[in-house]
Amino acid sequence: MMILSLIFLAFIATGIYVWHKNRPLPSNRYRKIKHVAPIPVSKKTALKEEAETTFDSEEDDFDVLGIRSKEVKSTLSAQTTSSALKSASSQSDCVVVLYLMAPEGCVYAGYELLQALLSAGMRYGKKRIFNRHEHKDGRGAVLFHCASSVPPGTFDLAQMGSFSCKGLCLFFSCSDVEEPLSTFDSLLETIDQLVEDIGGQVFDEKRALFTKDRMVKYRQQIRTFETGKTTADLFA
């Protein structure tokens, strides 16, 4: 009888362990976790040279994450954001901020991260963050930006081999682009590609899981901004 009881308890413990290990994660269209194979040394050198060659020739519109957003400002040093925040425009602006965070217990590191950013069409800028232009080859106006989610938010190509961060912050201000909704779609496509390449989950500006409902609300906010801007232009 004692042996049967022990076997039964062992069976229950095994079942609990298996359930915990394989329990479903929150539903999210971006929820993909992928392990990236190490990059050869020769490939690392080529990636660094590519990033330096495609250095963004235009001035960044933002001083790292100085984008008129209290949520984003809290993730970076005051020194990095102060100058842009002082020159902030009216409160009627709409700022889109999304975070891509690495899977639990993991980080985005070194040349694997650099490869993913370049593949997604991001180009290294003078403010030491990455920018996405109208064209993936770096031509055209800047649409949105990508910074590290931890202070000071910048990337150092010279130290990229030892660089790591828990997440990325992608953002833009609707007042700085010609077509905010189209820019928002491009940002989502870029995040989708990054998730495919390096894994992770997407969160909104309040660090809540980014859902389809939140996406719809963002679109509504952007449309409201566009309508207000059109009206203001008519009476300008």
matplotlib code that plots the C-alpha trace (Angstrom):
import matplotlib.pyplot as plt

x = [0.0, 2.9, 4.5, 1.3, 0.9, 4.5, 4.0, 0.7, 2.4, 5.3, 2.8, 1.0, 4.3, 5.4, 2.1, 2.4, 6.0, 5.0, 2.0, 4.1, 6.8, 4.3, 1.7, 0.4, 1.7, -0.6, -2.1, -0.1, 0.3, 4.0, 4.7, 7.6, 10.7, 13.6, 17.1, 19.7, 22.8, 26.2, 27.6, 31.1, 33.9, 34.2, 30.4, 30.7, 33.4, 31.2, 28.2, 30.1, 31.5, 28.0, 26.6, 29.4, 29.0, 25.3, 25.7, 22.6, 23.6, 20.8, 20.5, 18.2, 15.1, 15.2, 17.9, 17.8, 14.4, 13.5, 10.1, 7.6, 6.6, 6.9, 6.8, 9.8, 11.6, 11.6, 13.7, 16.6, 18.9, 17.7, 20.9, 20.1, 16.6, 16.5, 17.4, 14.7, 12.1, 12.7, 11.9, 8.8, 5.8, 2.2, 0.5, -1.8, 1.0, 0.6, 3.7, 3.8, 6.0, 6.4, 8.9, 10.3, 11.5, 13.7, 12.3, 12.6, 16.1, 17.5, 19.0, 19.6, 23.3, 26.1, 26.3, 23.1, 21.2, 23.1, 22.4, 18.7, 18.5, 20.2, 18.1, 15.0, 16.1, 17.4, 20.3, 22.8, 22.4, 24.6, 22.9, 24.0, 20.6, 19.0, 16.6, 14.2, 13.9, 11.3, 13.4, 15.3, 18.5, 18.5, 17.0, 14.2, 13.0, 13.3, 10.1, 10.8, 13.7, 15.0, 16.9, 17.9, 15.3, 17.9, 19.8, 21.3, 19.5, 22.4, 24.4, 28.2, 29.3, 32.9, 31.8, 29.0, 30.6, 30.1, 26.9, 23.6, 20.2, 17.0, 14.8, 14.4, 12.2, 10.8, 9.1, 8.0, 6.1, 3.1, 4.0, 7.3, 6.1, 4.0, 1.8, 1.5, -0.7, 1.6, 4.5, 2.8, 2.3, 6.0, 6.9, 4.7, 6.2, 9.7, 8.8, 7.3, 10.6, 12.7, 10.5, 11.0, 14.8, 15.5, 12.3, 10.6, 7.3, 5.9, 4.6, 3.0, 4.2, 2.9, 4.8, 1.5, 1.4, 0.6, -2.6, -4.8, -7.2, -4.3, -3.3, -6.8, -6.7, -3.4, -4.9, -7.8, -5.4, -3.4, -6.5, -7.7, -4.3, -4.5, -8.0, -7.0, -3.9, -5.9, -8.4, -5.6, -4.0, -7.3, -7.5, -3.8]
y = [0.0, 2.4, 1.6, 2.4, 5.7, 6.7, 5.8, 7.8, 10.9, 10.6, 10.5, 13.6, 15.5, 14.6, 15.8, 19.1, 19.6, 18.8, 21.2, 24.0, 23.6, 23.5, 25.9, 28.3, 31.9, 34.9, 35.1, 37.6, 37.8, 38.7, 35.9, 34.0, 32.7, 31.7, 30.8, 32.3, 30.4, 32.0, 34.2, 33.4, 36.0, 36.8, 37.5, 39.8, 41.9, 42.2, 43.2, 46.0, 47.2, 47.2, 49.2, 51.8, 52.0, 52.5, 55.2, 57.4, 60.6, 62.6, 64.2, 62.3, 64.1, 63.0, 63.2, 59.5, 59.0, 62.6, 62.1, 64.0, 60.9, 60.4, 56.6, 56.6, 59.3, 57.1, 54.4, 56.7, 59.2, 62.7, 64.0, 62.2, 63.4, 66.9, 68.9, 67.3, 67.6, 71.3, 71.8, 69.7, 70.8, 71.1, 68.4, 67.6, 65.5, 61.7, 59.6, 55.9, 53.8, 50.0, 47.8, 44.5, 42.6, 39.5, 36.2, 35.7, 35.0, 36.1, 39.3, 40.7, 40.6, 41.7, 40.9, 38.7, 41.9, 44.0, 41.5, 41.5, 45.3, 45.7, 42.9, 44.8, 47.9, 49.9, 52.2, 53.4, 57.2, 60.0, 59.9, 56.3, 54.8, 53.1, 54.7, 53.3, 55.3, 55.3, 52.7, 49.9, 50.9, 54.1, 56.4, 58.9, 60.5, 58.9, 57.2, 55.8, 55.1, 52.2, 52.5, 50.2, 50.1, 50.7, 54.0, 55.7, 54.0, 54.2, 51.5, 51.5, 49.8, 49.7, 47.6, 45.7, 42.4, 42.8, 44.8, 43.4, 44.8, 43.3, 45.0, 47.5, 50.7, 51.6, 55.0, 57.9, 61.2, 61.6, 65.3, 64.3, 62.0, 62.6, 59.6, 58.5, 55.4, 54.1, 54.7, 52.8, 49.9, 49.9, 49.9, 46.8, 45.1, 45.8, 44.5, 41.3, 40.7, 41.3, 38.9, 36.4, 36.8, 37.3, 36.4, 38.2, 39.9, 43.3, 45.7, 49.1, 52.4, 51.4, 48.1, 46.1, 43.3, 44.7, 43.2, 43.6, 45.8, 48.1, 48.2, 49.3, 52.1, 53.3, 53.5, 55.5, 57.9, 58.3, 59.0, 61.5, 63.3, 63.3, 64.7, 67.4, 68.3, 68.5, 70.8, 73.0, 73.2, 74.4, 77.3, 78.1]
z = [0.0, 0.9, -2.5, -4.4, -2.5, -3.4, -7.0, -7.1, -5.5, -8.0, -10.9, -9.6, -9.1, -12.7, -14.1, -12.3, -13.6, -17.2, -17.0, -15.6, -18.2, -21.1, -19.8, -22.4, -22.4, -22.9, -26.4, -28.5, -32.2, -31.6, -29.2, -30.8, -29.1, -31.2, -30.4, -32.7, -33.7, -33.0, -35.7, -37.1, -36.4, -40.2, -40.3, -37.2, -38.9, -42.0, -40.0, -38.2, -41.5, -43.0, -40.1, -40.4, -44.2, -43.9, -41.2, -41.3, -43.1, -41.8, -38.3, -36.0, -35.2, -31.5, -28.9, -28.2, -26.5, -26.0, -27.6, -25.5, -23.6, -19.8, -20.1, -22.4, -20.6, -17.5, -19.2, -20.1, -18.4, -17.9, -19.5, -22.8, -23.1, -21.6, -24.7, -26.8, -24.0, -23.7, -27.3, -27.2, -29.2, -28.1, -26.1, -29.1, -30.6, -30.7, -29.9, -30.6, -28.4, -28.4, -26.6, -27.8, -24.7, -24.8, -23.5, -19.7, -18.7, -22.0, -23.5, -27.0, -27.5, -29.7, -33.4, -33.4, -32.5, -35.0, -37.7, -36.9, -36.9, -40.2, -41.8, -40.6, -42.5, -39.5, -40.1, -37.5, -36.8, -35.6, -32.2, -31.8, -32.2, -35.2, -37.6, -40.2, -43.4, -46.1, -48.0, -46.3, -48.0, -45.9, -48.6, -47.8, -44.6, -41.2, -40.2, -36.7, -34.3, -32.3, -29.0, -26.2, -23.5, -20.8, -20.1, -22.0, -24.9, -27.3, -29.2, -29.4, -32.6, -31.4, -28.4, -30.1, -29.4, -25.6, -25.8, -24.5, -23.5, -22.1, -24.8, -27.6, -27.8, -31.2, -31.4, -33.5, -33.3, -35.6, -36.1, -37.6, -40.4, -43.5, -43.1, -39.5, -40.1, -42.8, -40.5, -37.8, -40.2, -41.1, -37.4, -36.8, -39.8, -38.5, -35.0, -36.6, -38.4, -35.3, -33.3, -36.1, -36.0, -32.3, -30.4, -27.6, -26.7, -27.6, -25.0, -25.2, -23.7, -20.3, -20.5, -20.9, -23.3, -26.8, -28.0, -31.0, -28.9, -28.1, -31.8, -32.7, -30.0, -31.4, -34.8, -33.5, -31.7, -34.9, -37.0, -34.4, -34.7, -38.5, -38.5, -36.0, -38.1, -41.3, -39.6, -38.2, -41.6, -43.2, -40.8, -40.7]

ax = plt.figure().add_subplot(projection="3d")
ax.plot(x, y, z, "-o")
ax.set_aspect("equal")
plt.show()
